[in-house]
């Protein structure tokens, strides 16, 4: 199947008309709905009393494209989770441009390392399209750490997986083949531990993928053609269907710089 420019249509959230300036995120947040609570992967691990505590401290908000959820230098006050949409983690480039570290798809919870160290953010998190985000207060996060063994295990597993993810990202940075960079970057977005809600279909536009990988949209299009021809994935209306995740993770293993 040939991949045409603009083949991945934006989701309905990105097609909405721009809005005028809005109140700060916290001021326009709301309690989560029952369906939103059902999608939080760690909530069901807690005892009944702890679940009730967490629900009281959870907030949900719709964040616009480019709005800062986490900003370099800002103190960490929330543990965030993505319900719907797509985020990017990046830094402030000293040469007038930023470097994107990774994408954050639905189902992800992030920022626990900064909360544990009680420090300010060393990275930015922003939506690539309008996104629905949940937040657990730092106060409740610390209380759950102190009282819940299952919650501790969940957070430790997150930290361990994220370490593996950034080691893999370092390898991607050394790759000279753009096709391999696209393959490995995509594979990272299909991590079942960090991103349990993604499954095998990732809803992403061609331009969003280009932002995450650091290539032009045209070059990403070429890479996806090659990956589809190799049987790693299939381009579908509105997203990418992974057919062989292990092959995607191994793609271009010999393309790293010495």
Secondary structure, DSSP 4 states (H G I P E B T S, - for coil): -PPPTT-SPPPTTTTSPP------TGGG-BPPPHHHHHT-TTGGGS-HHHHHHHHHHEEEEEE-BT-EEE-TTPBP-EEEEEEES-EEEE---TTS---EEEEE-TT-EE-HHHHHHT-B-SSEEEESS-EEEEEEEHHHHHHHHHH-HHHHHHHHHHHHHHHHHHHHHHHHHTB--HHHHHHHHHHHTT-TTT-TT-TTEE---HHHHHHHHTS-HHHHHHHHHHHHHTTSEEEETTEEEES-HHHHHHTTTT-B--
